[in-house]
Each structure stands twice: as C-alpha cells, then as structure tokens.
C-alpha cells in the first residue's frame, strides 16, 4: 500500500570569519532517501531553493505541473526554508570570505549525515555559473559521497565537470528536447524526460528516465499498469519509467533502491 511521503528539515549554522552567523536548511523526504535513512524516517539529504523563481531555464511545461506548487501549500515550513536558502546562498556567493566557510559547513554536514547520497534541489535549479561552481566545490570537498541533481540550466554546466562524484541529470520535456539532446551528446549526461500528455521521444538514449506527470499515473487503479499511458509504451520505454513516480512511493520504491538516476 502506498504511504504518505514524510518530509524532514535540519537547520545548520555556519560561523563566518567576521563572526556573523549564517543559517541554512537541509531538507529530505521519503522518496529521495538513500541507504543512510528510510522512507518513514528520512534524514535530510538535500539542499533546495524555490521553484520557478530559482529556475532560470524553466519551460512552460515544467512550470505548469511543478510538484513544488503543491508542496508550497502542504508543507509551509519546508517551503519557507527553501525561500530562506534562496536569499542566503546569494549573499554568500557575493562574499569570497564567506564562501569557503560555507563550503566546509556543507561538507561537514553531508559527510556525517548523508554519506550514501546527497541531492541538489528538491526545488529550484542552478541559477548562475558562480552557484554551479559552488556546487562543484562542495562535491569535491567530500569525494566519498555520491551527489545527484536534475537541471534545465544547461548553460551553467561547465563547472560541474570537475566533480567526478556528481551525477548530472538533464531535465527535459517537449519544450527543450532538442537542446537537451544536444547537451547529452556533448557531455553524456543522462536525459530525464517529463511527459504530461503521454508523448515520449522515440530516440530516447539508453539510460534515460521517463517521469510521467500526475495525470498519467495509475495510482487510483487496482493495478497501476492498467493506466492507458502504460499501454502506449514499448518494453524498452517501460524499463525507463521512474518506478516511484508511476507506481507510488514506499520503502522499496524510493531513490535509494531504484538507482535509475544515480549511476
């Protein structure tokens, strides 16, 4: 039986060289848990911003169906933390003397509390080249920890190539498909395709992941595979479908055991 997703939050304080105290929030939920936590007791293992406002290359499709719109209403404390992070990280990026202290604060928390995997952005995206470099520097600071992210900020990806422990997933849909395909061919990053109307590109490369929007999921049916959309897919495409999105979330159906986006 599908369980209700549980969210978690951790407040982290960093002392700056001028003695100013800067606070950040790490978040987590049952879906993105890895080996260090469980679906019902998720340990915060993500750093998030806000939807759309922090997504400079958001497409009309992803804006219209973004799951964070619902989270903003249902989890006000979590979303308030995203708004706080959005403000504070920008301040840090303008201060060279703050930057290294914050990188080390992130690295210390992640190494201790999320050793088996950390996700960038349950909400939000890479909003600048400077922020992309910051993400890279945190990843490099804890080389034993695997990191992953989903992004439409294709113009800001160059700095991330230095982080060998970061999995970059290109978020794509009908609106930015050709651009995403070009970036995949250039860098080899995985394609993660969001379908709202049921269409799926025939030339999705091996290793791609398909994310069906809510209306395509068969969770209200006795068996999700009875959903009309499932029957439009061939065997290869069915193997690409995100199981936690289509079949529902549980201890067995979460990012950790799945690994589709994490290898």
C-alpha positions as CSV (number, residue, x, y, z in Angstrom):
1,X,0.0,0.0,0.0
2,X,1.3,3.5,-0.9
3,X,2.4,5.5,2.1
4,X,2.2,9.3,2.6
5,X,5.6,11.0,1.9
6,X,7.2,12.3,5.1
7,X,9.4,15.4,5.0
8,X,12.3,16.4,7.2
9,X,14.3,19.5,7.9
10,X,17.7,20.3,9.5
11,X,18.9,23.8,10.5
12,X,22.7,24.3,10.0
13,X,24.5,27.3,11.4
14,X,27.9,28.4,9.9
15,X,30.2,30.9,11.7
16,X,31.7,33.4,9.2
17,X,35.2,34.9,9.6
18,X,33.6,38.2,10.8
19,X,31.6,36.2,13.5
20,X,28.4,36.6,11.6
21,X,26.1,33.5,11.9
22,X,24.6,32.2,8.7
23,X,21.8,29.7,8.8
24,X,21.0,27.2,6.0
25,X,18.4,24.4,5.9
26,X,18.8,20.9,4.5
27,X,15.7,19.0,3.6
28,X,14.7,15.5,2.9
29,X,11.7,13.3,2.2
30,X,10.9,9.6,1.9
31,X,11.3,9.5,-1.8
32,X,14.9,10.7,-2.0
33,X,16.2,8.6,0.9
34,X,19.4,6.6,0.4
35,X,20.9,3.8,2.4
36,X,21.5,6.1,5.4
37,X,17.8,6.6,6.1
38,X,14.4,5.1,5.4
39,X,11.1,6.1,3.8
40,X,9.3,6.7,7.1
41,X,12.3,8.3,8.8
42,X,14.1,10.3,6.2
43,X,17.3,12.1,7.1
44,X,17.7,15.5,5.4
45,X,19.9,14.9,2.4
46,X,19.2,17.7,0.0
47,X,19.7,21.5,-0.4
48,X,16.8,23.3,-2.1
49,X,15.7,26.7,-3.3
50,X,12.4,27.8,-4.7
51,X,10.5,26.7,-7.8
52,X,10.3,28.8,-10.9
53,X,12.0,31.9,-9.4
54,X,15.2,29.9,-8.9
55,X,14.8,28.0,-12.2
56,X,16.1,30.4,-14.9
57,X,15.5,27.9,-17.7
58,X,12.2,26.5,-16.6
59,X,10.0,25.6,-19.5
60,X,6.2,26.4,-19.8
61,X,5.5,22.7,-19.3
62,X,7.5,22.2,-16.2
63,X,6.2,25.5,-14.7
64,X,2.6,24.3,-15.3
65,X,3.0,21.0,-13.5
66,X,5.8,21.6,-11.0
67,X,5.2,19.4,-7.9
68,X,6.6,22.1,-5.6
69,X,3.5,24.3,-6.2
70,X,1.6,21.6,-4.1
71,X,4.4,21.3,-1.6
72,X,4.3,25.1,-1.0
73,X,0.7,24.8,0.1
74,X,1.0,21.5,2.0
75,X,4.4,21.9,3.7
76,X,4.7,25.6,4.5
77,X,7.7,25.2,6.9
78,X,9.6,23.3,4.2
79,X,8.9,25.9,1.6
80,X,9.8,28.7,3.9
81,X,13.2,27.1,4.3
82,X,13.6,27.0,0.6
83,X,12.9,30.7,0.4
84,X,15.4,31.4,3.2
85,X,18.1,29.3,1.4
86,X,17.5,31.2,-1.8
87,X,18.2,34.5,-0.1
88,X,21.2,33.4,1.9
89,X,23.1,31.5,-0.7
90,X,23.1,34.6,-3.0
91,X,24.6,36.6,-0.1
92,X,27.3,34.0,0.4
93,X,28.2,34.0,-3.3
94,X,28.9,37.7,-3.2
95,X,31.4,37.3,-0.4
96,X,34.7,35.5,-1.1
97,X,35.5,35.4,2.6
98,X,32.2,33.6,3.3
99,X,32.3,31.1,0.5
100,X,35.0,28.7,1.8
101,X,33.4,28.6,5.3
102,X,30.0,27.7,3.9
103,X,31.6,25.0,1.6
104,X,33.2,23.4,4.6
105,X,30.0,23.6,6.6
106,X,28.1,21.9,3.9
107,X,30.8,19.3,3.5
108,X,30.8,18.5,7.2
109,X,27.1,18.0,7.5
110,X,26.9,15.9,4.3
111,X,29.8,13.7,5.3
112,X,28.2,12.9,8.6
113,X,24.5,12.8,7.8
114,X,24.2,11.9,4.1
115,X,27.3,9.7,3.4
116,X,25.4,7.5,0.9
117,X,24.0,10.2,-1.2
118,X,23.0,13.9,-1.4
119,X,20.7,15.6,-3.8
120,X,20.9,19.2,-5.0
121,X,17.4,20.8,-5.4
122,X,14.2,19.1,-4.5
123,X,13.1,22.5,-5.5
124,X,14.9,25.1,-7.6
125,X,17.8,24.8,-10.0
126,X,21.3,26.2,-10.8
127,X,20.8,29.9,-11.2
128,X,24.3,31.1,-12.1
129,X,27.8,30.0,-13.1
130,X,29.0,31.1,-9.6
131,X,26.4,28.8,-8.0
132,X,27.4,26.0,-10.3
133,X,31.0,26.3,-9.2
134,X,29.9,26.4,-5.5
135,X,28.0,23.1,-6.0
136,X,31.1,21.6,-7.6
137,X,33.3,22.8,-4.8
138,X,31.1,21.1,-2.2
139,X,31.1,17.9,-4.1
140,X,34.9,17.9,-4.4
141,X,35.2,18.6,-0.7
142,X,33.6,15.2,0.1
143,X,34.7,12.9,-2.7
144,X,33.5,9.7,-1.0
145,X,29.8,10.9,-1.1
146,X,27.8,10.5,-4.3
147,X,25.7,13.6,-5.3
148,X,23.0,13.9,-7.9
149,X,20.9,16.7,-9.4
150,X,18.3,17.4,-12.1
151,X,18.7,20.6,-14.1
152,X,17.5,22.6,-17.0
153,X,20.3,25.1,-16.6
154,X,22.3,23.7,-19.5
155,X,24.2,27.0,-19.9
156,X,25.8,26.6,-16.4
157,X,27.0,23.1,-16.5
158,X,30.7,23.5,-17.4
159,X,32.0,23.9,-13.7
160,X,30.3,20.6,-12.8
161,X,32.5,18.6,-15.0
162,X,35.2,18.8,-12.3
163,X,33.1,16.9,-9.8
164,X,33.6,13.2,-10.5
165,X,31.2,12.2,-7.7
166,X,28.2,14.2,-9.1
167,X,25.6,12.7,-11.4
168,X,24.0,15.3,-13.6
169,X,20.6,14.5,-15.0
170,X,19.2,16.8,-17.7
171,X,15.6,17.6,-17.1
172,X,13.7,17.8,-20.4
173,X,10.3,17.9,-22.0
174,X,8.8,18.8,-25.3
175,X,9.8,22.5,-24.9
176,X,13.5,22.0,-24.6
177,X,14.0,18.5,-26.0
178,X,16.4,19.3,-28.9
179,X,18.6,21.5,-26.7
180,X,18.8,18.8,-24.0
181,X,19.6,16.1,-26.6
182,X,22.5,18.3,-27.9
183,X,23.9,18.7,-24.3
184,X,23.6,14.9,-23.8
185,X,25.5,14.3,-27.0
186,X,28.2,16.8,-25.9
187,X,28.7,15.7,-22.2
188,X,27.0,12.3,-21.9
189,X,24.7,13.4,-19.1
190,X,21.5,11.4,-18.6
191,X,18.2,12.6,-20.0
192,X,15.2,12.7,-17.7
193,X,12.1,13.3,-19.8
194,X,8.9,14.7,-18.3
195,X,5.7,13.8,-20.2
196,X,2.4,15.5,-19.5
197,X,0.4,14.5,-22.5
198,X,1.8,11.0,-22.8
199,X,4.3,11.6,-25.6
200,X,7.8,10.0,-25.3
201,X,10.5,10.6,-27.9
202,X,11.3,7.5,-29.9
203,X,15.0,8.4,-29.8
204,X,15.5,8.5,-26.0
205,X,19.0,7.2,-25.5
206,X,19.8,4.2,-23.3
207,X,19.9,5.1,-19.7
208,X,17.3,7.8,-19.9
209,X,14.5,8.1,-17.3
210,X,10.9,8.9,-18.1
211,X,8.9,10.9,-15.5
212,X,5.1,10.8,-16.1
213,X,3.0,13.7,-14.8
214,X,0.3,13.0,-12.2
215,X,-2.5,12.5,-14.7
216,X,-0.6,9.7,-16.4
217,X,-0.1,7.6,-13.3
218,X,-2.4,4.8,-12.4
219,X,-2.4,5.1,-8.7
220,X,-6.1,5.3,-8.4
221,X,-6.5,2.0,-10.2
222,X,-6.4,-1.5,-8.7
223,X,-3.1,-2.0,-10.6
224,X,-1.1,1.0,-11.9
225,X,-0.3,-0.9,-15.1
226,X,-3.9,-0.6,-16.1
227,X,-3.3,3.1,-16.8
228,X,-3.9,3.9,-20.5
229,X,-0.5,5.6,-20.8
230,X,1.4,2.5,-19.7
231,X,0.0,0.6,-22.7
232,X,1.3,3.1,-25.2
233,X,4.9,2.3,-24.2
234,X,7.1,-0.5,-25.6
235,X,9.1,-2.8,-23.4
236,X,12.3,-0.6,-23.6
237,X,10.4,2.5,-22.6
238,X,8.7,0.8,-19.7
239,X,12.1,0.0,-18.3
240,X,12.9,3.7,-18.3
241,X,9.8,4.8,-16.3
242,X,10.6,6.2,-12.8
243,X,9.0,3.5,-10.6
244,X,8.5,5.7,-7.6
245,X,6.6,8.3,-9.6
246,X,4.4,5.8,-11.6
247,X,3.8,3.0,-9.0
248,X,3.9,5.1,-5.8
249,X,6.4,5.5,-3.0
250,X,7.3,3.1,-0.2
251,X,10.4,1.7,1.5
252,X,11.1,-0.4,-1.6
253,X,10.1,2.3,-4.1
254,X,12.4,5.2,-3.4
255,X,15.6,6.7,-4.9
256,X,18.0,4.6,-2.9
257,X,16.9,1.1,-4.0
258,X,16.0,2.3,-7.6
259,X,19.3,3.8,-8.8
260,X,18.0,4.8,-12.2
261,X,19.1,8.4,-11.8
262,X,22.0,7.6,-9.6
263,X,24.5,5.6,-11.6
